[in-house]
Amino acid sequence: MGVSWFDLEGDRSSTALEFSFRPTLELPLDARLQFGAMGNGDGAFYAYGGITRALHLGGFRLSPSISVGLYQRGESLDLGSPLEFRSGLLLDRRVLREHRLGLFVYHLSNAGLADRNPGVEILGVGYVIPW
């Protein structure tokens, strides 16, 4: 779960809440499935599914990910299409037993599938609770 800043570089910035779930099922190359949702203060909602992989760097863990999902803009930024791709990074560190605290950044884009494709960057702070 996390709190983020939606549209870092634009004029439609707003705060957002993020929730994601990564089942323990492991895929080839130590990848894992991920599912999640984001909602911002302007009524945008994005639900997604994809894959991620954790890379251990000393006491830190870097997790690149790629997902695809559906976006509903509400009163927020028009991303050009309801189908949006999410590519991102999470850098976290253990803070309590198996709990982790980290920073994440990701980009949403329709990958040029629509005439309009402004894309958006999101930066946030996340707290990871295993269960």
N, CA, C and O atoms as a GROMACS GRO file, in nm:
protein
  524
    1MET      N    1   0.084  -0.117   0.000
    1MET     CA    2   0.000   0.000   0.000
    1MET      C    3   0.088   0.123   0.000
    1MET      O    4   0.202   0.118   0.046
    2GLY      N    5   0.036   0.233  -0.051
    2GLY     CA    6   0.118   0.352  -0.057
    2GLY      C    7   0.039   0.478  -0.082
    2GLY      O    8  -0.080   0.475  -0.116
    3VAL      N    9   0.107   0.588  -0.065
    3VAL     CA   10   0.055   0.720  -0.096
    3VAL      C   11   0.146   0.777  -0.204
    3VAL      O   12   0.268   0.768  -0.194
    4SER      N   13   0.085   0.837  -0.306
    4SER     CA   14   0.168   0.884  -0.418
    4SER      C   15   0.123   1.020  -0.467
    4SER      O   16   0.019   1.072  -0.430
    5TRP      N   17   0.208   1.075  -0.554
    5TRP     CA   18   0.182   1.201  -0.622
    5TRP      C   19   0.160   1.169  -0.769
    5TRP      O   20   0.254   1.125  -0.837
    6PHE      N   21   0.039   1.189  -0.818
    6PHE     CA   22   0.000   1.156  -0.954
    6PHE      C   23   0.027   1.275  -1.044
    6PHE      O   24  -0.012   1.387  -1.012
    7ASP      N   25   0.092   1.254  -1.155
    7ASP     CA   26   0.124   1.356  -1.256
    7ASP      C   27   0.229   1.452  -1.204
    7ASP      O   28   0.203   1.571  -1.184
    8LEU      N   29   0.349   1.398  -1.182
    8LEU     CA   30   0.460   1.476  -1.126
    8LEU      C   31   0.493   1.602  -1.204
    8LEU      O   32   0.520   1.706  -1.144
    9GLU      N   33   0.490   1.595  -1.335
    9GLU     CA   34   0.538   1.705  -1.418
    9GLU      C   35   0.427   1.790  -1.479
    9GLU      O   36   0.455   1.888  -1.547
   10GLY      N   37   0.302   1.753  -1.456
   10GLY     CA   38   0.193   1.823  -1.524
   10GLY      C   39   0.118   1.920  -1.437
   10GLY      O   40   0.154   1.946  -1.322
   11ASP      N   41   0.012   1.974  -1.496
   11ASP     CA   42  -0.069   2.072  -1.425
   11ASP      C   43  -0.194   2.009  -1.364
   11ASP      O   44  -0.279   2.081  -1.310
   12ARG      N   45  -0.208   1.876  -1.371
   12ARG     CA   46  -0.323   1.805  -1.314
   12ARG      C   47  -0.278   1.717  -1.198
   12ARG      O   48  -0.334   1.609  -1.178
   13SER      N   49  -0.179   1.761  -1.122
   13SER     CA   50  -0.125   1.683  -1.011
   13SER      C   51  -0.228   1.664  -0.901
   13SER      O   52  -0.311   1.751  -0.876
   14SER      N   53  -0.222   1.547  -0.838
   14SER     CA   54  -0.308   1.519  -0.723
   14SER      C   55  -0.247   1.404  -0.643
   14SER      O   56  -0.161   1.331  -0.693
   15THR      N   57  -0.291   1.390  -0.521
   15THR     CA   58  -0.245   1.278  -0.439
   15THR      C   59  -0.326   1.153  -0.476
   15THR      O   60  -0.437   1.162  -0.527
   16ALA      N   61  -0.266   1.037  -0.449
   16ALA     CA   62  -0.332   0.911  -0.482
   16ALA      C   63  -0.304   0.808  -0.374
   16ALA      O   64  -0.204   0.817  -0.302
   17LEU      N   65  -0.391   0.709  -0.365
   17LEU     CA   66  -0.370   0.593  -0.279
   17LEU      C   67  -0.346   0.473  -0.369
   17LEU      O   68  -0.410   0.458  -0.473
   18GLU      N   69  -0.253   0.388  -0.327
   18GLU     CA   70  -0.213   0.272  -0.407
   18GLU      C   71  -0.226   0.146  -0.322
   18GLU      O   72  -0.190   0.145  -0.204
   19PHE      N   73  -0.277   0.041  -0.382
   19PHE     CA   74  -0.280  -0.090  -0.317
   19PHE      C   75  -0.236  -0.193  -0.419
   19PHE      O   76  -0.279  -0.190  -0.534
   20SER      N   77  -0.150  -0.285  -0.378
   20SER     CA   78  -0.109  -0.392  -0.469
   20SER      C   79  -0.095  -0.522  -0.391
   20SER      O   80  -0.077  -0.522  -0.269
   21PHE      N   81  -0.104  -0.631  -0.464
   21PHE     CA   82  -0.096  -0.765  -0.407
   21PHE      C   83  -0.006  -0.848  -0.496
   21PHE      O   84  -0.021  -0.849  -0.618
   22ARG      N   85   0.088  -0.919  -0.434
   22ARG     CA   86   0.178  -1.008  -0.507
   22ARG      C   87   0.167  -1.148  -0.450
   22ARG      O   88   0.226  -1.176  -0.345
   23PRO      N   89   0.094  -1.237  -0.517
   23PRO     CA   90   0.082  -1.374  -0.466
   23PRO      C   91   0.219  -1.441  -0.456
   23PRO      O   92   0.313  -1.402  -0.526
   24THR      N   93   0.230  -1.540  -0.370
   24THR     CA   94   0.358  -1.607  -0.350
   24THR      C   95   0.396  -1.701  -0.464
   24THR      O   96   0.509  -1.749  -0.468
   25LEU      N   97   0.305  -1.729  -0.555
   25LEU     CA   98   0.334  -1.812  -0.671
   25LEU      C   99   0.450  -1.752  -0.750
   25LEU      O  100   0.442  -1.637  -0.795
   26GLU      N  101   0.557  -1.828  -0.766
   26GLU     CA  102   0.672  -1.778  -0.842
   26GLU      C  103   0.667  -1.828  -0.985
   26GLU      O  104   0.630  -1.943  -1.012
   27LEU      N  105   0.704  -1.741  -1.075
   27LEU     CA  106   0.710  -1.771  -1.217
   27LEU      C  107   0.855  -1.797  -1.256
   27LEU      O  108   0.944  -1.780  -1.173
   28PRO      N  109   0.882  -1.836  -1.380
   28PRO     CA  110   1.021  -1.852  -1.424
   28PRO      C  111   1.101  -1.724  -1.401
   28PRO      O  112   1.046  -1.614  -1.403
   29LEU      N  113   1.231  -1.739  -1.381
   29LEU     CA  114   1.325  -1.629  -1.357
   29LEU      C  115   1.293  -1.552  -1.230
   29LEU      O  116   1.324  -1.433  -1.219
   30ASP      N  117   1.233  -1.619  -1.132
   30ASP     CA  118   1.198  -1.560  -1.003
   30ASP      C  119   1.100  -1.443  -1.013
   30ASP      O  120   1.094  -1.360  -0.922
   31ALA      N  121   1.025  -1.435  -1.121
   31ALA     CA  122   0.924  -1.331  -1.136
   31ALA      C  123   0.800  -1.368  -1.055
   31ALA      O  124   0.778  -1.485  -1.022
   32ARG      N  125   0.720  -1.267  -1.022
   32ARG     CA  126   0.595  -1.289  -0.950
   32ARG      C  127   0.484  -1.207  -1.015
   32ARG      O  128   0.509  -1.102  -1.074
   33LEU      N  129   0.363  -1.257  -1.003
   33LEU     CA  130   0.248  -1.181  -1.049
   33LEU      C  131   0.224  -1.064  -0.955
   33LEU      O  132   0.258  -1.071  -0.837
   34GLN      N  133   0.164  -0.958  -1.007
   34GLN     CA  134   0.121  -0.847  -0.920
   34GLN      C  135  -0.012  -0.795  -0.972
   34GLN      O  136  -0.038  -0.790  -1.092
   35PHE      N  137  -0.096  -0.757  -0.878
   35PHE     CA  138  -0.226  -0.700  -0.908
   35PHE      C  139  -0.243  -0.577  -0.820
   35PHE      O  140  -0.197  -0.577  -0.706
   36GLY      N  141  -0.308  -0.474  -0.870
   36GLY     CA  142  -0.323  -0.356  -0.787
   36GLY      C  143  -0.424  -0.258  -0.840
   36GLY      O  144  -0.487  -0.277  -0.944
   37ALA      N  145  -0.437  -0.150  -0.764
   37ALA     CA  146  -0.529  -0.042  -0.800
   37ALA      C  147  -0.477   0.089  -0.743
   37ALA      O  148  -0.409   0.092  -0.641
   38MET      N  149  -0.510   0.197  -0.813
   38MET     CA  150  -0.473   0.332  -0.772
   38MET      C  151  -0.596   0.420  -0.791
   38MET      O  152  -0.666   0.410  -0.891
   39GLY      N  153  -0.619   0.506  -0.695
   39GLY     CA  154  -0.724   0.607  -0.708
   39GLY      C  155  -0.668   0.740  -0.665
   39GLY      O  156  -0.601   0.748  -0.562
   40ASN      N  157  -0.696   0.847  -0.742
   40ASN     CA  158  -0.642   0.977  -0.702
   40ASN      C  159  -0.754   1.072  -0.658
   40ASN      O  160  -0.872   1.040  -0.670
   41GLY      N  161  -0.714   1.187  -0.606
   41GLY     CA  162  -0.807   1.285  -0.552
   41GLY      C  163  -0.899   1.349  -0.654
   41GLY      O  164  -0.995   1.417  -0.617
   42ASP      N  165  -0.872   1.330  -0.782
   42ASP     CA  166  -0.957   1.385  -0.888
   42ASP      C  167  -1.050   1.279  -0.947
   42ASP      O  168  -1.110   1.302  -1.052
   43GLY      N  169  -1.061   1.165  -0.881
   43GLY     CA  170  -1.154   1.062  -0.924
   43GLY      C  171  -1.101   0.962  -1.025
   43GLY      O  172  -1.177   0.877  -1.071
   44ALA      N  173  -0.974   0.970  -1.061
   44ALA     CA  174  -0.918   0.870  -1.153
   44ALA      C  175  -0.903   0.738  -1.079
   44ALA      O  176  -0.878   0.734  -0.958
   45PHE      N  177  -0.919   0.629  -1.153
   45PHE     CA  178  -0.902   0.494  -1.098
   45PHE      C  179  -0.831   0.409  -1.201
   45PHE      O  180  -0.864   0.413  -1.320
   46TYR      N  181  -0.732   0.332  -1.156
   46TYR     CA  182  -0.657   0.244  -1.245
   46TYR      C  183  -0.641   0.109  -1.176
   46TYR      O  184  -0.589   0.102  -1.064
   47ALA      N  185  -0.684   0.002  -1.240
   47ALA     CA  186  -0.669  -0.134  -1.190
   47ALA      C  187  -0.582  -0.210  -1.289
   47ALA      O  188  -0.601  -0.198  -1.410
   48TYR      N  189  -0.486  -0.289  -1.238
   48TYR     CA  190  -0.388  -0.351  -1.326
   48TYR      C  191  -0.346  -0.490  -1.279
   48TYR      O  192  -0.371  -0.531  -1.165
   49GLY      N  193  -0.281  -0.561  -1.370
   49GLY     CA  194  -0.217  -0.688  -1.341
   49GLY      C  195  -0.092  -0.700  -1.425
   49GLY      O  196  -0.087  -0.650  -1.537
   50GLY      N  197   0.011  -0.765  -1.370
   50GLY     CA  198   0.136  -0.778  -1.444
   50GLY      C  199   0.236  -0.865  -1.373
   50GLY      O  200   0.199  -0.955  -1.296
   51ILE      N  201   0.364  -0.839  -1.398
   51ILE     CA  202   0.471  -0.918  -1.337
   51ILE      C  203   0.577  -0.824  -1.277
   51ILE      O  204   0.592  -0.710  -1.319
   52THR      N  205   0.648  -0.877  -1.178
   52THR     CA  206   0.756  -0.805  -1.113
   52THR      C  207   0.864  -0.905  -1.074
   52THR      O  208   0.840  -1.026  -1.071
   53ARG      N  209   0.981  -0.854  -1.044
   53ARG     CA  210   1.092  -0.939  -1.000
   53ARG      C  211   1.176  -0.860  -0.901
   53ARG      O  212   1.213  -0.746  -0.928
   54ALA      N  213   1.207  -0.921  -0.788
   54ALA     CA  214   1.288  -0.855  -0.685
   54ALA      C  215   1.436  -0.886  -0.706
   54ALA      O  216   1.475  -1.001  -0.721
   55LEU      N  217   1.516  -0.782  -0.707
   55LEU     CA  218   1.661  -0.793  -0.716
   55LEU      C  219   1.719  -0.745  -0.584
   55LEU      O  220   1.691  -0.632  -0.543
   56HIS      N  221   1.797  -0.827  -0.517
   56HIS     CA  222   1.850  -0.793  -0.385
   56HIS      C  223   1.984  -0.721  -0.399
   56HIS      O  224   2.077  -0.770  -0.462
   57LEU      N  225   1.990  -0.602  -0.337
   57LEU     CA  226   2.108  -0.517  -0.344
   57LEU      C  227   2.150  -0.481  -0.201
   57LEU      O  228   2.112  -0.376  -0.149
   58GLY      N  229   2.228  -0.568  -0.139
   58GLY     CA  230   2.264  -0.545   0.001
   58GLY      C  231   2.139  -0.552   0.086
   58GLY      O  232   2.065  -0.649   0.078
   59GLY      N  233   2.114  -0.449   0.166
   59GLY     CA  234   1.994  -0.445   0.250
   59GLY      C  235   1.871  -0.394   0.177
   59GLY      O  236   1.763  -0.390   0.235
   60PHE      N  237   1.886  -0.356   0.052
   60PHE     CA  238   1.775  -0.303  -0.026
   60PHE      C  239   1.724  -0.407  -0.125
   60PHE      O  240   1.792  -0.504  -0.156
   61ARG      N  241   1.603  -0.384  -0.172
   61ARG     CA  242   1.544  -0.468  -0.277
   61ARG      C  243   1.490  -0.375  -0.385
   61ARG      O  244   1.413  -0.284  -0.356
   62LEU      N  245   1.531  -0.398  -0.509
   62LEU     CA  246   1.484  -0.322  -0.624
   62LEU      C  247   1.393  -0.413  -0.706
   62LEU      O  248   1.432  -0.522  -0.746
   63SER      N  249   1.270  -0.367  -0.729
   63SER     CA  250   1.171  -0.449  -0.799
   63SER      C  251   1.118  -0.376  -0.922
   63SER      O  252   1.030  -0.292  -0.909
   64PRO      N  253   1.171  -0.408  -1.041
   64PRO     CA  254   1.111  -0.354  -1.163
   64PRO      C  255   0.980  -0.429  -1.192
   64PRO      O  256   0.965  -0.545  -1.153
   65SER      N  257   0.888  -0.362  -1.260
   65SER     CA  258   0.761  -0.427  -1.292
   65SER      C  259   0.704  -0.372  -1.421
   65SER      O  260   0.736  -0.261  -1.464
   66ILE      N  261   0.617  -0.452  -1.480
   66ILE     CA  262   0.542  -0.409  -1.598
   66ILE      C  263   0.402  -0.470  -1.587
   66ILE      O  264   0.386  -0.587  -1.554
   67SER      N  265   0.302  -0.387  -1.618
   67SER     CA  266   0.163  -0.431  -1.604
   67SER      C  267   0.078  -0.367  -1.712
   67SER      O  268   0.121  -0.276  -1.782
   68VAL      N  269  -0.043  -0.416  -1.723
   68VAL     CA  270  -0.143  -0.359  -1.813
   68VAL      C  271  -0.272  -0.348  -1.733
   68VAL      O  272  -0.301  -0.434  -1.650
   69GLY      N  273  -0.351  -0.243  -1.760
   69GLY     CA  274  -0.473  -0.227  -1.684
   69GLY      C  275  -0.570  -0.130  -1.748
   69GLY      O  276  -0.548  -0.080  -1.859
   70LEU      N  277  -0.678  -0.106  -1.676
   70LEU     CA  278  -0.784  -0.017  -1.724
   70LEU      C  279  -0.786   0.110  -1.640
   70LEU      O  280  -0.778   0.106  -1.517
   71TYR      N  281  -0.796   0.223  -1.709
   71TYR     CA  282  -0.793   0.356  -1.647
   71TYR      C  283  -0.924   0.427  -1.670
   71TYR      O  284  -0.975   0.432  -1.782
   72GLN      N  285  -0.980   0.482  -1.562
   72GLN     CA  286  -1.097   0.569  -1.574
   72GLN      C  287  -1.057   0.704  -1.519
   72GLN      O  288  -1.012   0.713  -1.404
   73ARG      N  289  -1.071   0.807  -1.595
   73ARG     CA  290  -1.010   0.936  -1.560
   73ARG      C  291  -1.084   1.018  -1.456
   73ARG      O  292  -1.021   1.098  -1.387
   74GLY      N  293  -1.213   1.002  -1.439
   74GLY     CA  294  -1.287   1.089  -1.349
   74GLY      C  295  -1.269   1.233  -1.395
   74GLY      O  296  -1.294   1.264  -1.511
   75GLU      N  297  -1.227   1.321  -1.304
   75GLU     CA  298  -1.198   1.461  -1.337
   75GLU      C  299  -1.047   1.483  -1.354
   75GLU      O  300  -1.001   1.597  -1.357
   76SER      N  301  -0.972   1.376  -1.365
   76SER     CA  302  -0.826   1.381  -1.371
   76SER      C  303  -0.778   1.387  -1.516
   76SER      O  304  -0.855   1.415  -1.608
   77LEU      N  305  -0.651   1.362  -1.534
   77LEU     CA  306  -0.583   1.371  -1.662
   77LEU      C  307  -0.638   1.272  -1.765
   77LEU      O  308  -0.659   1.155  -1.733
   78ASP      N  309  -0.661   1.319  -1.887
   78ASP     CA  310  -0.703   1.234  -1.998
   78ASP      C  311  -0.578   1.168  -2.056
   78ASP      O  312  -0.495   1.234  -2.118
   79LEU      N  313  -0.566   1.036  -2.036
   79LEU     CA  314  -0.450   0.963  -2.086
   79LEU      C  315  -0.472   0.906  -2.226
   79LEU      O  316  -0.384   0.838  -2.279
   80GLY      N  317  -0.588   0.934  -2.286
   80GLY     CA  318  -0.610   0.898  -2.425
   80GLY      C  319  -0.678   0.766  -2.449
   80GLY      O  320  -0.730   0.743  -2.558
   81SER      N  321  -0.679   0.677  -2.350
   81SER     CA  322  -0.735   0.544  -2.370
   81SER      C  323  -0.766   0.481  -2.234
   81SER      O  324  -0.698   0.511  -2.136
   82PRO      N  325  -0.866   0.395  -2.227
   82PRO     CA  326  -0.887   0.323  -2.102
   82PRO      C  327  -0.781   0.214  -2.080
   82PRO      O  328  -0.756   0.174  -1.967
   83LEU      N  329  -0.718   0.166  -2.187
   83LEU     CA  330  -0.612   0.066  -2.176
   83LEU      C  331  -0.479   0.137  -2.157
   83LEU      O  332  -0.434   0.211  -2.244
   84GLU      N  333  -0.415   0.114  -2.042
   84GLU     CA  334  -0.288   0.181  -2.009
   84GLU      C  335  -0.187   0.079  -1.959
   84GLU      O  336  -0.222  -0.018  -1.891
   85PHE      N  337  -0.063   0.101  -1.994
   85PHE     CA  338   0.048   0.016  -1.951
   85PHE      C  339   0.123   0.086  -1.838
   85PHE      O  340   0.136   0.209  -1.838
   86ARG      N  341   0.171   0.008  -1.743
   86ARG     CA  342   0.239   0.061  -1.624
   86ARG      C  343   0.378  -0.001  -1.618
   86ARG      O  344   0.391  -0.123  -1.611
   87SER      N  345   0.482   0.081  -1.620
   87SER     CA  346   0.618   0.032  -1.600
   87SER      C  347   0.676   0.108  -1.481
   87SER      O  348   0.664   0.230  -1.472
   88GLY      N  349   0.738   0.034  -1.389
   88GLY     CA  350   0.783   0.102  -1.269
   88GLY      C  351   0.895   0.033  -1.195
   88GLY      O  352   0.941  -0.074  -1.232
   89LEU      N  353   0.937   0.100  -1.088
   89LEU     CA  354   1.042   0.051  -0.998
   89LEU      C  355   0.999   0.076  -0.854
   89LEU      O  356   0.941   0.180  -0.822
   90LEU      N  357   1.028  -0.020  -0.768
   90LEU     CA  358   1.010  -0.006  -0.625
   90LEU      C  359   1.144  -0.034  -0.560
   90LEU      O  360   1.205  -0.137  -0.586
   91LEU      N  361   1.192   0.058  -0.475
   91LEU     CA  362   1.314   0.038  -0.398
   91LEU      C  363   1.272   0.038  -0.252
   91LEU      O  364   1.224   0.139  -0.200
   92ASP      N  365   1.290  -0.077  -0.185
   92ASP     CA  366   1.248  -0.084  -0.046
   92ASP      C  367   1.354  -0.150   0.042
   92ASP      O  368   1.451  -0.208  -0.006
   93ARG      N  369   1.331  -0.140   0.173
   93ARG     CA  370   1.423  -0.193   0.272
   93ARG      C  371   1.340  -0.245   0.390
   93ARG      O  372   1.238  -0.187   0.426
   94ARG      N  373   1.387  -0.356   0.448
   94ARG     CA  374   1.318  -0.411   0.564
   94ARG      C  375   1.328  -0.314   0.681
   94ARG      O  376   1.434  -0.260   0.709
   95VAL      N  377   1.214  -0.292   0.749
   95VAL     CA  378   1.212  -0.201   0.864
   95VAL      C  379   1.165  -0.269   0.992
   95VAL      O  380   1.199  -0.223   1.101
   96LEU      N  381   1.088  -0.376   0.980
   96LEU     CA  382   1.035  -0.445   1.097
   96LEU      C  383   1.001  -0.587   1.057
   96LEU      O  384   0.912  -0.610   0.975
   97ARG      N  385   1.072  -0.684   1.114
   97ARG     CA  386   1.054  -0.825   1.076
   97ARG      C  387   1.056  -0.837   0.924
   97ARG      O  388   1.160  -0.817   0.862
   98GLU      N  389   0.942  -0.869   0.865
   98GLU     CA  390   0.936  -0.881   0.719
   98GLU      C  391   0.868  -0.761   0.653
   98GLU      O  392   0.849  -0.760   0.532
   99HIS      N  393   0.832  -0.661   0.730
   99HIS     CA  394   0.772  -0.540   0.674
   99HIS      C  395   0.880  -0.458   0.606
   99HIS      O  396   0.995  -0.458   0.648
  100ARG      N  397   0.840  -0.387   0.499
  100ARG     CA  398   0.937  -0.309   0.422
  100ARG      C  399   0.881  -0.170   0.394
  100ARG      O  400   0.760  -0.152   0.379
  101LEU      N  401   0.970  -0.072   0.386
  101LEU     CA  402   0.934   0.066   0.354
  101LEU      C  403   1.014   0.106   0.231
  101LEU      O  404   1.133   0.078   0.222
  102GLY      N  405   0.950   0.173   0.137
  102GLY     CA  406   1.023   0.207   0.016
  102GLY      C  407   0.962   0.320  -0.064
  102GLY      O  408   0.858   0.376  -0.030
  103LEU      N  409   1.032   0.352  -0.172
  103LEU     CA  410   0.988   0.452  -0.268
  103LEU      C  411   0.955   0.381  -0.399
  103LEU      O  412   1.022   0.284  -0.436
  104PHE      N  413   0.853   0.431  -0.468
  104PHE     CA  414   0.822   0.375  -0.599
  104PHE      C  415   0.798   0.487  -0.699
  104PHE      O  416   0.755   0.597  -0.664
  105VAL      N  417   0.827   0.456  -0.822
  105VAL     CA  418   0.801   0.547  -0.933
  105VAL      C  419   0.751   0.462  -1.049
  105VAL      O  420   0.802   0.352  -1.073
  106TYR      N  421   0.651   0.513  -1.120
  106TYR     CA  422   0.608   0.441  -1.240
  106TYR      C  423   0.549   0.537  -1.342
  106TYR      O  424   0.518   0.653  -1.312
  107HIS      N  425   0.536   0.486  -1.461
  107HIS     CA  426   0.487   0.562  -1.575
  107HIS      C  427   0.364   0.490  -1.630
  107HIS      O  428   0.366   0.368  -1.648
  108LEU      N  429   0.258   0.565  -1.656
  108LEU     CA  430   0.139   0.512  -1.723
  108LEU      C  431   0.133   0.569  -1.863
  108LEU      O  432   0.152   0.689  -1.882
  109SER      N  433   0.106   0.484  -1.960
  109SER     CA  434   0.100   0.526  -2.099
  109SER      C  435   0.017   0.425  -2.178
  109SER      O  436   0.013   0.307  -2.142
  110ASN      N  437  -0.047   0.471  -2.284
  110ASN     CA  438  -0.118   0.376  -2.370
  110ASN      C  439  -0.028   0.324  -2.483
  110ASN      O  440  -0.076   0.256  -2.574
  111ALA      N  441   0.101   0.355  -2.476
  111ALA     CA  442   0.202   0.305  -2.571
  111ALA      C  443   0.171   0.342  -2.715
  111ALA      O  444   0.208   0.270  -2.807
  112GLY      N  445   0.105   0.454  -2.735
  112GLY     CA  446   0.077   0.500  -2.871
  112GLY      C  447  -0.040   0.429  -2.937
  112GLY      O  448  -0.058   0.442  -3.058
  113LEU      N  449  -0.119   0.353  -2.861
  113LEU     CA  450  -0.234   0.284  -2.920
  113LEU      C  451  -0.350   0.379  -2.950
  113LEU      O  452  -0.440   0.345  -3.026
  114ALA      N  453  -0.347   0.498  -2.890
  114ALA     CA  454  -0.451   0.599  -2.914
  114ALA      C  455  -0.386   0.724  -2.974
  114ALA      O  456  -0.264   0.742  -2.963
  115ASP      N  457  -0.466   0.809  -3.035
  115ASP     CA  458  -0.413   0.933  -3.092
  115ASP      C  459  -0.352   1.022  -2.984
  115ASP      O  460  -0.251   1.087  -3.007
  116ARG      N  461  -0.414   1.023  -2.866
  116ARG     CA  462  -0.364   1.103  -2.754
  116ARG      C  463  -0.289   1.009  -2.659
  116ARG      O  464  -0.342   0.905  -2.619
  117ASN      N  465  -0.166   1.046  -2.625
  117ASN     CA  466  -0.083   0.962  -2.537
  117ASN      C  467   0.012   1.050  -2.454
  117ASN      O  468   0.133   1.047  -2.477
  118PRO      N  469  -0.042   1.128  -2.359
  118PRO     CA  470   0.047   1.216  -2.282
  118PRO      C  471   0.134   1.142  -2.182
  118PRO      O  472   0.243   1.188  -2.148
  119GLY      N  473   0.088   1.028  -2.134
  119GLY     CA  474   0.161   0.957  -2.030
  119GLY      C  475   0.162   1.036  -1.901
  119GLY      O  476   0.133   1.156  -1.901
  120VAL      N  477   0.194   0.971  -1.792
  120VAL     CA  478   0.198   1.036  -1.662
  120VAL      C  479   0.297   0.962  -1.573
  120VAL      O  480   0.310   0.840  -1.581
  121GLU      N  481   0.368   1.038  -1.488
  121GLU     CA  482   0.460   0.978  -1.392
  121GLU      C  483   0.401   0.990  -1.253
  121GLU      O  484   0.337   1.090  -1.218
  122ILE      N  485   0.424   0.887  -1.173
  122ILE     CA  486   0.373   0.880  -1.037
  122ILE      C  487   0.490   0.847  -0.945
  122ILE      O  488   0.568   0.756  -0.974
  123LEU      N  489   0.502   0.919  -0.834
  123LEU     CA  490   0.606   0.896  -0.733
  123LEU      C  491   0.538   0.876  -0.600
  123LEU      O  492   0.447   0.951  -0.564
  124GLY      N  493   0.583   0.776  -0.524
  124GLY     CA  494   0.516   0.751  -0.397
  124GLY      C  495   0.603   0.683  -0.294
  124GLY      O  496   0.716   0.643  -0.320
  125VAL      N  497   0.545   0.670  -0.175
  125VAL     CA  498   0.604   0.600  -0.063
  125VAL      C  499   0.514   0.481  -0.033
  125VAL      O  500   0.392   0.495  -0.022
  126GLY      N  501   0.575   0.364  -0.021
  126GLY     CA  502   0.497   0.244   0.002
  126GLY      C  503   0.540   0.168   0.126
  126GLY      O  504   0.656   0.176   0.168
  127TYR      N  505   0.447   0.095   0.183
  127TYR     CA  506   0.472   0.009   0.298
  127TYR      C  507   0.428  -0.132   0.258
  127TYR      O  508   0.313  -0.153   0.220
  128VAL      N  509   0.519  -0.227   0.268
  128VAL     CA  510   0.494  -0.364   0.222
  128VAL      C  511   0.473  -0.453   0.344
  128VAL      O  512   0.558  -0.459   0.433
  129ILE      N  513   0.359  -0.522   0.348
  129ILE     CA  514   0.326  -0.614   0.455
  129ILE      C  515   0.307  -0.752   0.396
  129ILE      O  516   0.214  -0.772   0.317
  130PRO      N  517   0.391  -0.849   0.431
  130PRO     CA  518   0.373  -0.985   0.378
  130PRO      C  519   0.259  -1.057   0.448
  130PRO      O  520   0.239  -1.040   0.568
  131TRP      N  521   0.185  -1.137   0.373
  131TRP     CA  522   0.082  -1.224   0.431
  131TRP      C  523   0.042  -1.333   0.339
  131TRP      O  524  -0.044  -1.415   0.374
   0.00000   0.00000   0.00000
